[in-house]
Amino acid sequence: MTITIKQIGFGLLLLLGLILAFSPVDKMARHEVSSEELLHQLHNKSNYIEPEELGHMIIDKDLSFQIIDIRTQEDFEKYHIPGAINIPV
């Protein structure tokens, strides 16, 4: 009995499908924050940085931060910092 390239390809696809089916996708790189914890973090002054420091981080393409724009959706669509996400208050 000889094994054809089609059979090997099908076997690999089946194996990859099984791996993906049983991988814990919903638990990977996900961190949920409660609204109370988020509010506490917003009021904590140690989370604030100076505009100049933020400007340098954006120019240097530093990926260690996330900008959250709390303005209205309309204002956000008019202009926003690239990479920022909008969460209207």
N, CA, C and O atoms as CSV, one atom per row, in Angstrom:
chain,resi,resn,atom,element,x,y,z
A,1,MET,N,N,0.844,-1.180,0.000
A,1,MET,CA,C,0.000,0.000,0.000
A,1,MET,C,C,0.895,1.250,0.000
A,1,MET,O,O,1.790,1.390,0.833
A,2,THR,N,N,0.633,2.140,-0.940
A,2,THR,CA,C,1.417,3.381,-1.020
A,2,THR,C,C,0.578,4.545,-0.523
A,2,THR,O,O,-0.639,4.587,-0.702
A,3,ILE,N,N,1.259,5.476,0.097
A,3,ILE,CA,C,0.594,6.671,0.610
A,3,ILE,C,C,0.878,7.811,-0.354
A,3,ILE,O,O,2.032,8.095,-0.678
A,4,THR,N,N,-0.188,8.459,-0.809
A,4,THR,CA,C,-0.028,9.543,-1.778
A,4,THR,C,C,0.141,10.881,-1.045
A,4,THR,O,O,-0.103,11.000,0.155
A,5,ILE,N,N,0.561,11.860,-1.810
A,5,ILE,CA,C,0.744,13.206,-1.256
A,5,ILE,C,C,-0.595,13.768,-0.802
A,5,ILE,O,O,-0.649,14.492,0.192
A,6,LYS,N,N,-1.666,13.455,-1.502
A,6,LYS,CA,C,-2.996,13.921,-1.101
A,6,LYS,C,C,-3.372,13.349,0.265
A,6,LYS,O,O,-3.950,14.056,1.090
A,7,GLN,N,N,-3.057,12.092,0.511
A,7,GLN,CA,C,-3.380,11.474,1.793
A,7,GLN,C,C,-2.556,12.106,2.926
A,7,GLN,O,O,-3.069,12.314,4.025
A,8,ILE,N,N,-1.299,12.403,2.659
A,8,ILE,CA,C,-0.458,13.061,3.670
A,8,ILE,C,C,-1.001,14.460,3.958
A,8,ILE,O,O,-1.093,14.864,5.117
A,9,GLY,N,N,-1.357,15.193,2.916
A,9,GLY,CA,C,-1.919,16.529,3.093
A,9,GLY,C,C,-3.217,16.495,3.869
A,9,GLY,O,O,-3.443,17.326,4.749
A,10,PHE,N,N,-4.078,15.533,3.545
A,10,PHE,CA,C,-5.338,15.400,4.270
A,10,PHE,C,C,-5.087,15.051,5.734
A,10,PHE,O,O,-5.758,15.577,6.622
A,11,GLY,N,N,-4.132,14.174,5.987
A,11,GLY,CA,C,-3.790,13.802,7.365
A,11,GLY,C,C,-3.270,15.002,8.154
A,11,GLY,O,O,-3.630,15.184,9.317
A,12,LEU,N,N,-2.418,15.825,7.520
A,12,LEU,CA,C,-1.912,17.028,8.189
A,12,LEU,C,C,-3.033,18.019,8.482
A,12,LEU,O,O,-3.081,18.599,9.567
A,13,LEU,N,N,-3.928,18.216,7.526
A,13,LEU,CA,C,-5.055,19.115,7.752
A,13,LEU,C,C,-5.954,18.611,8.878
A,13,LEU,O,O,-6.431,19.398,9.696
A,14,LEU,N,N,-6.182,17.309,8.919
A,14,LEU,CA,C,-6.993,16.723,9.984
A,14,LEU,C,C,-6.318,16.920,11.337
A,14,LEU,O,O,-6.979,17.269,12.316
A,15,LEU,N,N,-5.005,16.699,11.397
A,15,LEU,CA,C,-4.259,16.883,12.637
A,15,LEU,C,C,-4.298,18.342,13.094
A,15,LEU,O,O,-4.521,18.606,14.275
A,16,LEU,N,N,-4.085,19.290,12.182
A,16,LEU,CA,C,-4.154,20.711,12.534
A,16,LEU,C,C,-5.556,21.103,12.993
A,16,LEU,O,O,-5.706,21.905,13.914
A,17,GLY,N,N,-6.569,20.548,12.361
A,17,GLY,CA,C,-7.949,20.821,12.775
A,17,GLY,C,C,-8.215,20.342,14.189
A,17,GLY,O,O,-8.870,21.031,14.972
A,18,LEU,N,N,-7.708,19.161,14.518
A,18,LEU,CA,C,-7.890,18.640,15.877
A,18,LEU,C,C,-7.151,19.490,16.903
A,18,LEU,O,O,-7.667,19.739,17.993
A,19,ILE,N,N,-5.955,19.932,16.560
A,19,ILE,CA,C,-5.191,20.789,17.475
A,19,ILE,C,C,-5.947,22.089,17.722
A,19,ILE,O,O,-6.067,22.531,18.864
A,20,LEU,N,N,-6.454,22.698,16.661
A,20,LEU,CA,C,-7.203,23.954,16.821
A,20,LEU,C,C,-8.510,23.743,17.576
A,20,LEU,O,O,-8.922,24.600,18.357
A,21,ALA,N,N,-9.154,22.621,17.350
A,21,ALA,CA,C,-10.429,22.357,18.019
A,21,ALA,C,C,-10.268,22.227,19.525
A,21,ALA,O,O,-11.172,22.601,20.272
A,22,PHE,N,N,-9.150,21.712,19.980
A,22,PHE,CA,C,-8.958,21.485,21.409
A,22,PHE,C,C,-8.044,22.507,22.081
A,22,PHE,O,O,-7.720,22.360,23.260
A,23,SER,N,N,-7.624,23.543,21.346
A,23,SER,CA,C,-6.776,24.561,21.963
A,23,SER,C,C,-7.650,25.536,22.757
A,23,SER,O,O,-8.756,25.859,22.325
A,24,PRO,N,N,-7.170,26.007,23.910
A,24,PRO,CA,C,-7.970,26.891,24.779
A,24,PRO,C,C,-7.943,28.342,24.313
A,24,PRO,O,O,-7.340,29.193,24.966
A,25,VAL,N,N,-8.588,28.626,23.195
A,25,VAL,CA,C,-8.547,29.954,22.607
A,25,VAL,C,C,-9.183,30.990,23.527
A,25,VAL,O,O,-8.691,32.115,23.609
A,26,ASP,N,N,-10.258,30.640,24.218
A,26,ASP,CA,C,-10.956,31.620,25.048
A,26,ASP,C,C,-10.182,31.998,26.303
A,26,ASP,O,O,-10.547,32.962,26.975
A,27,LYS,N,N,-9.125,31.265,26.636
A,27,LYS,CA,C,-8.356,31.560,27.834
A,27,LYS,C,C,-6.981,32.151,27.523
A,27,LYS,O,O,-6.191,32.390,28.436
A,28,MET,N,N,-6.694,32.385,26.259
A,28,MET,CA,C,-5.373,32.866,25.872
A,28,MET,C,C,-5.332,34.391,25.853
A,28,MET,O,O,-6.177,35.026,25.222
A,29,ALA,N,N,-4.358,34.978,26.538
A,29,ALA,CA,C,-4.076,36.418,26.511
A,29,ALA,C,C,-5.318,37.267,26.741
A,29,ALA,O,O,-5.551,38.251,26.038
A,30,ARG,N,N,-6.106,36.879,27.726
A,30,ARG,CA,C,-7.315,37.630,28.002
A,30,ARG,C,C,-7.339,38.003,29.475
A,30,ARG,O,O,-7.214,37.147,30.351
A,31,HIS,N,N,-7.501,39.276,29.729
A,31,HIS,CA,C,-7.555,39.752,31.102
A,31,HIS,C,C,-8.743,40.690,31.219
A,31,HIS,O,O,-8.759,41.762,30.613
A,32,GLU,N,N,-9.731,40.289,31.994
A,32,GLU,CA,C,-10.907,41.128,32.173
A,32,GLU,C,C,-10.756,41.960,33.431
A,32,GLU,O,O,-10.237,41.496,34.446
A,33,VAL,N,N,-11.219,43.199,33.348
A,33,VAL,CA,C,-11.135,44.126,34.466
A,33,VAL,C,C,-12.559,44.553,34.812
A,33,VAL,O,O,-13.332,44.930,33.931
A,34,SER,N,N,-12.899,44.492,36.088
A,34,SER,CA,C,-14.232,44.924,36.510
A,34,SER,C,C,-14.322,46.441,36.422
A,34,SER,O,O,-13.302,47.129,36.395
A,35,SER,N,N,-15.532,46.953,36.377
A,35,SER,CA,C,-15.715,48.409,36.285
A,35,SER,C,C,-15.192,49.104,37.539
A,35,SER,O,O,-14.677,50.219,37.454
A,36,GLU,N,N,-15.316,48.462,38.702
A,36,GLU,CA,C,-14.803,49.052,39.935
A,36,GLU,C,C,-13.282,49.146,39.904
A,36,GLU,O,O,-12.710,50.155,40.317
A,37,GLU,N,N,-12.626,48.091,39.413
A,37,GLU,CA,C,-11.165,48.100,39.324
A,37,GLU,C,C,-10.689,49.145,38.322
A,37,GLU,O,O,-9.700,49.835,38.565
A,38,LEU,N,N,-11.389,49.261,37.202
A,38,LEU,CA,C,-11.033,50.264,36.196
A,38,LEU,C,C,-11.192,51.673,36.761
A,38,LEU,O,O,-10.338,52.531,36.538
A,39,LEU,N,N,-12.281,51.914,37.490
A,39,LEU,CA,C,-12.494,53.223,38.100
A,39,LEU,C,C,-11.396,53.536,39.111
A,39,LEU,O,O,-10.900,54.662,39.158
A,40,HIS,N,N,-11.014,52.555,39.915
A,40,HIS,CA,C,-9.935,52.743,40.883
A,40,HIS,C,C,-8.622,53.076,40.167
A,40,HIS,O,O,-7.881,53.958,40.600
A,41,GLN,N,N,-8.342,52.372,39.080
A,41,GLN,CA,C,-7.113,52.628,38.340
A,41,GLN,C,C,-7.125,54.010,37.695
A,41,GLN,O,O,-6.080,54.653,37.595
A,42,LEU,N,N,-8.293,54.475,37.255
A,42,LEU,CA,C,-8.381,55.804,36.651
A,42,LEU,C,C,-8.126,56.908,37.669
A,42,LEU,O,O,-7.560,57.947,37.328
A,43,HIS,N,N,-8.537,56.693,38.911
A,43,HIS,CA,C,-8.343,57.704,39.945
A,43,HIS,C,C,-6.957,57.650,40.572
A,43,HIS,O,O,-6.571,58.575,41.286
A,44,ASN,N,N,-6.206,56.591,40.321
A,44,ASN,CA,C,-4.869,56.447,40.869
A,44,ASN,C,C,-3.911,57.332,40.066
A,44,ASN,O,O,-3.682,57.083,38.882
A,45,LYS,N,N,-3.364,58.343,40.694
A,45,LYS,CA,C,-2.520,59.316,39.993
A,45,LYS,C,C,-1.239,58.708,39.440
A,45,LYS,O,O,-0.621,59.304,38.557
A,46,SER,N,N,-0.820,57.553,39.923
A,46,SER,CA,C,0.406,56.950,39.410
A,46,SER,C,C,0.228,56.418,37.987
A,46,SER,O,O,1.211,56.078,37.328
A,47,ASN,N,N,-1.019,56.344,37.510
A,47,ASN,CA,C,-1.279,55.866,36.154
A,47,ASN,C,C,-1.196,56.977,35.110
A,47,ASN,O,O,-1.323,56.711,33.915
A,48,TYR,N,N,-0.986,58.210,35.544
A,48,TYR,CA,C,-0.936,59.332,34.626
A,48,TYR,C,C,0.506,59.624,34.227
A,48,TYR,O,O,1.434,59.481,35.023
A,49,ILE,N,N,0.667,60.036,32.969
A,49,ILE,CA,C,1.990,60.451,32.507
A,49,ILE,C,C,1.865,61.830,31.875
A,49,ILE,O,O,0.770,62.254,31.506
A,50,GLU,N,N,2.951,62.505,31.754
A,50,GLU,CA,C,2.974,63.835,31.155
A,50,GLU,C,C,2.789,63.723,29.638
A,50,GLU,O,O,3.212,62.735,29.037
A,51,PRO,N,N,2.163,64.723,29.018
A,51,PRO,CA,C,1.956,64.683,27.563
A,51,PRO,C,C,3.249,64.505,26.773
A,51,PRO,O,O,3.262,63.817,25.752
A,52,GLU,N,N,4.337,65.121,27.239
A,52,GLU,CA,C,5.615,65.000,26.531
A,52,GLU,C,C,6.101,63.544,26.545
A,52,GLU,O,O,6.614,63.033,25.549
A,53,GLU,N,N,5.927,62.899,27.691
A,53,GLU,CA,C,6.351,61.499,27.796
A,53,GLU,C,C,5.527,60.621,26.859
A,53,GLU,O,O,6.070,59.732,26.202
A,54,LEU,N,N,4.218,60.867,26.797
A,54,LEU,CA,C,3.355,60.117,25.884
A,54,LEU,C,C,3.773,60.370,24.442
A,54,LEU,O,O,3.815,59.444,23.632
A,55,GLY,N,N,4.080,61.620,24.120
A,55,GLY,CA,C,4.525,61.941,22.765
A,55,GLY,C,C,5.766,61.165,22.372
A,55,GLY,O,O,5.853,60.650,21.257
A,56,HIS,N,N,6.720,61.079,23.272
A,56,HIS,CA,C,7.939,60.313,22.992
A,56,HIS,C,C,7.616,58.822,22.825
A,56,HIS,O,O,8.195,58.155,21.968
A,57,MET,N,N,6.707,58.308,23.633
A,57,MET,CA,C,6.346,56.888,23.531
A,57,MET,C,C,5.684,56.593,22.185
A,57,MET,O,O,5.946,55.552,21.583
A,58,ILE,N,N,4.822,57.506,21.706
A,58,ILE,CA,C,4.158,57.324,20.413
A,58,ILE,C,C,5.176,57.394,19.282
A,58,ILE,O,O,5.163,56.560,18.377
A,59,ILE,N,N,6.061,58.391,19.335
A,59,ILE,CA,C,7.089,58.541,18.292
A,59,ILE,C,C,8.008,57.325,18.246
A,59,ILE,O,O,8.380,56.864,17.167
A,60,ASP,N,N,8.377,56.801,19.432
A,60,ASP,CA,C,9.268,55.642,19.509
A,60,ASP,C,C,8.554,54.321,19.250
A,60,ASP,O,O,9.175,53.258,19.274
A,61,LYS,N,N,7.225,54.391,19.000
A,61,LYS,CA,C,6.405,53.198,18.753
A,61,LYS,C,C,6.531,52.187,19.900
A,61,LYS,O,O,6.651,50.982,19.678
A,62,ASP,N,N,6.500,52.706,21.113
A,62,ASP,CA,C,6.548,51.888,22.329
A,62,ASP,C,C,5.214,51.151,22.461
A,62,ASP,O,O,4.161,51.789,22.483
A,63,LEU,N,N,5.242,49.829,22.549
A,63,LEU,CA,C,4.021,49.038,22.611
A,63,LEU,C,C,3.619,48.656,24.037
A,63,LEU,O,O,2.788,47.768,24.229
A,64,SER,N,N,4.204,49.320,25.035
A,64,SER,CA,C,3.926,48.944,26.418
A,64,SER,C,C,2.730,49.691,27.003
A,64,SER,O,O,2.517,49.644,28.215
A,65,PHE,N,N,1.950,50.373,26.179
A,65,PHE,CA,C,0.812,51.127,26.689
A,65,PHE,C,C,-0.344,51.052,25.703
A,65,PHE,O,O,-0.154,50.711,24.535
A,66,GLN,N,N,-1.551,51.375,26.183
A,66,GLN,CA,C,-2.739,51.442,25.333
A,66,GLN,C,C,-3.439,52.765,25.619
A,66,GLN,O,O,-3.735,53.072,26.774
A,67,ILE,N,N,-3.703,53.539,24.595
A,67,ILE,CA,C,-4.404,54.808,24.763
A,67,ILE,C,C,-5.898,54.541,24.659
A,67,ILE,O,O,-6.366,53.945,23.689
A,68,ILE,N,N,-6.642,54.987,25.669
A,68,ILE,CA,C,-8.093,54.852,25.677
A,68,ILE,C,C,-8.681,56.250,25.617
A,68,ILE,O,O,-8.466,57.061,26.518
A,69,ASP,N,N,-9.416,56.527,24.565
A,69,ASP,CA,C,-10.028,57.830,24.342
A,69,ASP,C,C,-11.455,57.766,24.879
A,69,ASP,O,O,-12.259,56.965,24.402
A,70,ILE,N,N,-11.781,58.609,25.874
A,70,ILE,CA,C,-13.097,58.536,26.509
A,70,ILE,C,C,-14.070,59.586,25.977
A,70,ILE,O,O,-15.145,59.782,26.546
A,71,ARG,N,N,-13.700,60.258,24.895
A,71,ARG,CA,C,-14.603,61.234,24.285
A,71,ARG,C,C,-15.742,60.516,23.572
A,71,ARG,O,O,-15.752,59.289,23.483
A,72,THR,N,N,-16.699,61.287,23.066
A,72,THR,CA,C,-17.822,60.696,22.330
A,72,THR,C,C,-17.314,60.050,21.039
A,72,THR,O,O,-16.231,60.369,20.549
A,73,GLN,N,N,-18.120,59.143,20.507
A,73,GLN,CA,C,-17.756,58.456,19.261
A,73,GLN,C,C,-17.563,59.454,18.124
A,73,GLN,O,O,-16.662,59.295,17.301
A,74,GLU,N,N,-18.416,60.489,18.078
A,74,GLU,CA,C,-18.325,61.488,17.016
A,74,GLU,C,C,-16.993,62.249,17.087
A,74,GLU,O,O,-16.329,62.445,16.069
A,75,ASP,N,N,-16.613,62.672,18.289
A,75,ASP,CA,C,-15.334,63.374,18.439
A,75,ASP,C,C,-14.159,62.457,18.120
A,75,ASP,O,O,-13.177,62.886,17.514
A,76,PHE,N,N,-14.261,61.206,18.525
A,76,PHE,CA,C,-13.200,60.237,18.246
A,76,PHE,C,C,-13.033,60.048,16.745
A,76,PHE,O,O,-11.909,59.972,16.248
A,77,GLU,N,N,-14.149,59.973,16.018
A,77,GLU,CA,C,-14.076,59.773,14.564
A,77,GLU,C,C,-13.497,60.992,13.847
A,77,GLU,O,O,-12.872,60.847,12.797
A,78,LYS,N,N,-13.699,62.195,14.401
A,78,LYS,CA,C,-13.131,63.398,13.786
A,78,LYS,C,C,-11.608,63.367,13.847
A,78,LYS,O,O,-10.932,63.641,12.855
A,79,TYR,N,N,-11.070,63.027,15.028
A,79,TYR,CA,C,-9.626,62.930,15.185
A,79,TYR,C,C,-9.312,62.088,16.406
A,79,TYR,O,O,-9.951,62.219,17.450
A,80,HIS,N,N,-8.324,61.225,16.262
A,80,HIS,CA,C,-7.825,60.454,17.398
A,80,HIS,C,C,-6.385,60.068,17.145
A,80,HIS,O,O,-5.912,60.076,16.008
A,81,ILE,N,N,-5.701,59.732,18.208
A,81,ILE,CA,C,-4.314,59.279,18.116
A,81,ILE,C,C,-4.312,57.890,17.501
A,81,ILE,O,O,-5.063,57.027,17.956
A,82,PRO,N,N,-3.505,57.643,16.495
A,82,PRO,CA,C,-3.452,56.314,15.886
A,82,PRO,C,C,-3.192,55.231,16.931
A,82,PRO,O,O,-2.301,55.358,17.772
A,83,GLY,N,N,-3.988,54.164,16.861
A,83,GLY,CA,C,-3.840,53.050,17.802
A,83,GLY,C,C,-4.707,53.174,19.030
A,83,GLY,O,O,-4.818,52.224,19.805
A,84,ALA,N,N,-5.337,54.345,19.231
A,84,ALA,CA,C,-6.189,54.540,20.398
A,84,ALA,C,C,-7.510,53.792,20.193
A,84,ALA,O,O,-7.961,53.590,19.066
A,85,ILE,N,N,-8.113,53.389,21.307
A,85,ILE,CA,C,-9.449,52.790,21.239
A,85,ILE,C,C,-10.417,53.732,21.933
A,85,ILE,O,O,-10.041,54.460,22.851
A,86,ASN,N,N,-11.658,53.711,21.489
A,86,ASN,CA,C,-12.671,54.625,22.014
A,86,ASN,C,C,-13.601,53.874,22.957
A,86,ASN,O,O,-14.229,52.885,22.581
A,87,ILE,N,N,-13.675,54.371,24.201
A,87,ILE,CA,C,-14.637,53.868,25.187
A,87,ILE,C,C,-15.324,55.111,25.752
A,87,ILE,O,O,-14.857,55.681,26.739
A,88,PRO,N,N,-16.433,55.536,25.134
A,88,PRO,CA,C,-17.102,56.751,25.616
A,88,PRO,C,C,-17.587,56.580,27.051
A,88,PRO,O,O,-18.060,55.513,27.443
A,89,VAL,N,N,-17.459,57.658,27.825
A,89,VAL,CA,C,-17.902,57.626,29.230
A,89,VAL,C,C,-19.405,57.747,29.276
A,89,VAL,O,O,-19.993,57.743,30.357
